[in-house]
Amino acid sequence: YEEVKATKMPALADGCFAPWECECTSRLYPCDGGVLVIFAEGVSLDQRKTHGVELSRYLRAVLDTTPECIKVIGRDGTLLDMNVSGLALIEAPSFEAIAGISVYPAVVERDRDAVRGAIEAACDGERSNLEFEIVTFGGKRCRMESRIGPLRDESGVIIAALCMTRDVTQVRANEERLRESEARFRRLVERAPLGSFLNDSDGNTMYCNPRLAAKYYLTMRKVAK
């Protein structure tokens, strides 16, 4: 108050300027006969505590309804938190059963160093994407795709790594089957006794098999140009 009265300049202040107990950030303006106080925030301590509980429950509900596995991991690999989807993904009985364990043994040895490096990098402020394989508690081998980044507290200090992971086992299996199918089809076409070719929608020849290329070599070379 004294500073605003003396300088005649507005000021920003933290503290309670209300006749009730609250936490607030206020703007003070000089005016005729005194100081005008405008509350930027005015929430009672009881309300703030209640709001915090409600917000925590809301965030927990959001996490537990997210289809991706979301987990919080310490720099040393300790599992600090995991949502319901994550527990189902790794076939864990409950979070209490696995809280505080290291996540690294579940990662196959080939990918373990890469996962460890990504988590440590996240705790240093870096973000990364990687794929790796794990073995679930039920013994199933799964391919995972994960985005890993830093988790910060209210003051901006990094406290852990935040990982968002999804199971891409079936996706990668489908891609592999498609590649195998394409390879079989290519072998069939290339060994066929009859000539065959593939044109795009504009009539440009994109492919011809060896039989056709051998028979019309000069023509096909001109088309390719």
VEXDREN-2710 file (C-alpha; in Angstrom, 1 decimal):
% VEXDREN-2710
k/r/px/py/pz
1/TYR/0.0/0.0/0.0
2/GLU/2.7/2.4/1.0
3/GLU/4.7/1.9/-2.2
4/VAL/1.6/2.5/-4.4
5/LYS/0.7/5.6/-2.4
6/ALA/4.3/6.9/-2.6
7/THR/5.0/6.2/-6.2
8/LYS/1.5/6.7/-7.6
9/MET/2.2/3.7/-9.8
10/PRO/0.3/0.4/-10.1
11/ALA/1.9/-2.6/-8.5
12/LEU/1.6/-6.4/-8.5
13/ALA/1.5/-8.1/-5.1
14/ASP/1.2/-11.5/-3.6
15/GLY/-0.7/-11.8/-0.3
16/CYS/-4.1/-11.6/1.3
17/PHE/-5.8/-8.2/1.0
18/ALA/-9.3/-9.6/1.8
19/PRO/-11.1/-10.0/5.1
20/TRP/-11.1/-13.8/4.7
21/GLU/-8.3/-16.4/4.4
22/CYS/-7.2/-16.9/0.8
23/GLU/-4.3/-17.0/-1.5
24/CYS/-4.3/-14.4/-4.2
25/THR/-2.2/-12.4/-6.6
26/SER/-3.5/-8.8/-6.7
27/ARG/-3.0/-5.7/-8.7
28/LEU/-2.9/-2.4/-6.7
29/TYR/-3.8/0.9/-8.3
30/PRO/-3.5/4.4/-6.8
31/CYS/-6.8/6.2/-6.6
32/ASP/-8.3/9.2/-4.8
33/GLY/-8.3/8.6/-1.1
34/GLY/-6.4/5.3/-1.1
35/VAL/-5.6/2.2/-3.2
36/LEU/-7.8/0.1/-5.4
37/VAL/-7.2/-3.6/-5.1
38/ILE/-8.2/-5.9/-8.0
39/PHE/-7.9/-9.7/-7.3
40/ALA/-6.3/-11.6/-10.1
41/GLU/-7.1/-14.8/-8.1
42/GLY/-8.9/-15.3/-4.9
43/VAL/-9.6/-18.8/-3.7
44/SER/-9.9/-19.9/-0.1
45/LEU/-7.5/-22.5/1.2
46/ASP/-10.3/-25.0/1.7
47/GLN/-11.5/-24.4/-1.8
48/ARG/-8.0/-24.8/-3.2
49/LYS/-7.6/-28.1/-1.4
50/THR/-10.9/-29.4/-2.6
51/HIS/-10.2/-28.2/-6.2
52/GLY/-6.8/-30.0/-6.0
53/VAL/-8.5/-33.2/-5.1
54/GLU/-11.1/-32.9/-7.9
55/LEU/-8.4/-32.0/-10.4
56/SER/-6.3/-35.0/-9.3
57/ARG/-9.3/-37.3/-9.8
58/TYR/-10.1/-35.8/-13.1
59/LEU/-6.6/-36.3/-14.4
60/ARG/-6.5/-39.8/-13.1
61/ALA/-9.8/-40.6/-14.9
62/VAL/-8.3/-39.1/-18.2
63/LEU/-5.2/-41.2/-17.8
64/ASP/-7.1/-44.4/-17.1
65/THR/-9.4/-44.0/-20.1
66/THR/-6.5/-43.3/-22.5
67/PRO/-5.9/-46.3/-24.8
68/GLU/-2.2/-45.8/-24.8
69/CYS/0.1/-47.0/-22.1
70/ILE/1.2/-43.9/-20.1
71/LYS/3.9/-44.4/-17.4
72/VAL/6.2/-42.3/-15.3
73/ILE/9.8/-43.6/-15.0
74/GLY/12.6/-42.4/-12.8
75/ARG/16.1/-41.8/-14.1
76/ASP/17.2/-45.2/-12.8
77/GLY/14.4/-47.0/-14.5
78/THR/12.1/-47.2/-11.5
79/LEU/8.4/-47.4/-12.4
80/LEU/6.6/-44.5/-10.6
81/ASP/3.2/-44.6/-12.1
82/MET/1.2/-46.4/-14.9
83/ASN/-2.3/-46.1/-16.2
84/VAL/-4.8/-48.9/-16.6
85/SER/-4.1/-49.4/-20.3
86/GLY/-0.4/-49.9/-19.5
87/LEU/-1.2/-52.5/-16.8
88/ALA/-3.3/-54.4/-19.3
89/LEU/-0.7/-54.1/-22.0
90/ILE/2.1/-55.7/-19.9
91/GLU/-0.4/-58.1/-18.3
92/ALA/0.4/-56.9/-14.7
93/PRO/-2.1/-57.9/-12.0
94/SER/-2.1/-54.4/-10.5
95/PHE/0.0/-51.3/-10.1
96/GLU/0.7/-52.1/-6.5
97/ALA/2.3/-55.4/-7.6
98/ILE/4.8/-53.7/-9.9
99/ALA/5.3/-50.2/-8.3
100/GLY/8.9/-49.4/-7.7
101/ILE/10.4/-52.1/-9.9
102/SER/12.8/-51.5/-12.7
103/VAL/11.3/-51.5/-16.2
104/TYR/14.5/-52.6/-17.9
105/PRO/14.3/-56.4/-17.3
106/ALA/11.0/-56.4/-19.3
107/VAL/12.8/-55.0/-22.4
108/VAL/14.6/-57.6/-24.5
109/GLU/18.3/-57.4/-24.2
110/ARG/18.9/-56.2/-27.8
111/ASP/16.8/-53.1/-27.1
112/ARG/17.6/-52.5/-23.4
113/ASP/20.4/-50.0/-23.9
114/ALA/18.4/-47.9/-26.3
115/VAL/15.5/-47.7/-23.9
116/ARG/17.8/-46.8/-21.0
117/GLY/19.5/-44.1/-23.0
118/ALA/16.1/-42.6/-24.0
119/ILE/14.9/-42.4/-20.4
120/GLU/18.1/-40.9/-19.2
121/ALA/18.0/-38.4/-22.1
122/ALA/14.4/-37.5/-21.1
123/CYS/15.5/-36.8/-17.6
124/ASP/18.0/-34.4/-19.1
125/GLY/15.3/-32.6/-21.1
126/GLU/15.4/-34.4/-24.4
127/ARG/12.5/-36.0/-26.3
128/SER/12.7/-39.2/-28.4
129/ASN/10.7/-41.8/-30.3
130/LEU/11.8/-45.4/-30.5
131/GLU/10.6/-49.0/-31.0
132/PHE/11.6/-51.9/-28.9
133/GLU/10.4/-55.3/-27.8
134/ILE/9.3/-56.4/-24.3
135/VAL/8.2/-59.6/-22.7
136/THR/5.0/-59.2/-20.7
137/PHE/4.4/-60.7/-17.3
138/GLY/2.4/-63.3/-19.1
139/GLY/5.4/-64.3/-21.2
140/LYS/4.1/-62.7/-24.4
141/ARG/6.6/-60.9/-26.7
142/CYS/5.3/-57.5/-28.0
143/ARG/6.7/-54.8/-30.2
144/MET/6.3/-51.3/-28.7
145/GLU/6.4/-47.8/-30.1
146/SER/7.1/-45.2/-27.5
147/ARG/7.4/-41.4/-27.2
148/ILE/9.5/-40.4/-24.3
149/GLY/10.0/-36.9/-22.8
150/PRO/10.7/-35.0/-19.6
151/LEU/8.1/-34.6/-16.8
152/ARG/8.5/-31.4/-14.9
153/ASP/7.1/-30.2/-11.6
154/GLU/5.4/-26.8/-11.0
155/SER/8.7/-25.0/-10.8
156/GLY/9.9/-26.5/-14.1
157/VAL/12.4/-29.0/-12.6
158/ILE/12.5/-32.3/-14.4
159/ILE/11.5/-35.0/-12.0
160/ALA/11.1/-38.1/-14.2
161/ALA/10.5/-39.4/-17.8
162/LEU/7.0/-39.5/-19.2
163/CYS/6.4/-42.3/-21.7
164/MET/3.5/-42.8/-24.0
165/THR/3.6/-46.3/-25.5
166/ARG/1.4/-48.3/-27.9
167/ASP/1.5/-51.9/-29.0
168/VAL/2.5/-52.1/-32.6
169/THR/3.0/-55.9/-32.7
170/GLN/0.0/-56.6/-35.0
171/VAL/0.8/-53.5/-37.2
172/ARG/4.4/-54.7/-37.8
173/ALA/3.2/-58.3/-38.4
174/ASN/0.8/-57.1/-41.0
175/GLU/3.5/-55.0/-42.7
176/GLU/5.8/-58.0/-42.8
177/ARG/3.1/-60.2/-44.3
178/LEU/2.4/-57.5/-47.0
179/ARG/6.1/-57.4/-47.8
180/GLU/6.2/-61.2/-48.1
181/SER/3.1/-61.2/-50.3
182/GLU/4.6/-58.6/-52.6
183/ALA/7.9/-60.5/-52.8
184/ARG/6.0/-63.7/-53.7
185/PHE/4.0/-61.9/-56.4
186/ARG/7.1/-60.3/-57.8
187/ARG/8.9/-63.7/-58.0
188/LEU/5.8/-65.2/-59.7
189/VAL/5.6/-62.4/-62.3
190/GLU/9.3/-62.3/-63.0
191/ARG/9.4/-66.1/-63.6
192/ALA/6.2/-66.2/-65.7
193/PRO/6.7/-67.4/-69.3
194/LEU/4.4/-64.6/-70.6
195/GLY/5.2/-61.0/-70.7
196/SER/3.5/-58.6/-68.2
197/PHE/3.7/-54.9/-67.4
198/LEU/2.2/-52.3/-65.1
199/ASN/1.1/-48.9/-66.3
200/ASP/0.0/-45.9/-64.2
201/SER/-3.2/-43.9/-64.7
202/ASP/-1.5/-41.8/-67.3
203/GLY/-0.4/-44.7/-69.4
204/ASN/3.2/-44.6/-68.4
205/THR/4.9/-48.0/-68.0
206/MET/6.0/-48.4/-64.4
207/TYR/7.2/-52.0/-64.6
208/CYS/7.6/-54.9/-67.0
209/ASN/8.8/-58.4/-66.2
210/PRO/12.1/-59.9/-67.7
211/ARG/10.2/-61.9/-70.3
212/LEU/8.6/-58.8/-71.8
213/ALA/11.8/-56.7/-71.4
214/ALA/13.8/-59.3/-73.3
215/LYS/11.2/-59.4/-76.2
216/TYR/10.7/-55.7/-76.5
217/TYR/13.9/-54.3/-75.0
218/LEU/14.4/-51.3/-77.3
219/THR/10.7/-50.3/-77.0
220/MET/10.7/-50.6/-73.3
221/ARG/13.9/-48.6/-73.0
222/LYS/12.4/-45.8/-75.0
223/VAL/9.3/-45.9/-72.8
224/ALA/11.4/-45.7/-69.7
225/LYS/13.0/-42.5/-71.0
END
